[in-house]
Amino acid sequence: MPPEGEHRVEVHIDKLLTARGLTLTELADRVGITLANLSALKNGRVRAVRFSTLTALCDALQCQPGDLFTVRRPSQVQAPT
C-alpha cells in the first residue's frame, strides 16, 4: 500500500461542474454533504468515499463513477513537493 499522500486517484469534479454549469455549493446541496467535505473530495484530500455519496454525486452530475475518478499509472505520479 502506498504511503499516505501518494495515492494516484485523480478527481474530476471541477470538469463535471463546469460542463453542467453548477457551482460546488450547488452540488454540495444536491448531494447532501457539507461544502467542506465536498471541497476535500474535489481536492483529493479524503481517504475514502461512501457508496451513498458516490451514488448521490453520480445522480446530481448525471455521470458514472468512472467520469468522476481516474487512476494515474505509476510512471505518471509526480514526486511530492
HELIX and SHEET records of a PDB file:
HELIX    1   1 ILE A   13  ARG A   20  1                                   8    
HELIX    2   2 LEU A   24  VAL A   31  1                                   8    
HELIX    3   3 LEU A   35  LYS A   42  1                                   8    
HELIX    4   4 PHE A   51  LEU A   61  1                                  11    
HELIX    5   5 PRO A   65  LEU A   68  1                                   4    
HELIX    6   6 PRO A   74  GLN A   76  5                                   3    
SHEET    1   A 2 VAL A   9  VAL A  11  0                                        
SHEET    2   A 2 PHE A  69  VAL A  71 -1                                        
END                                                                             
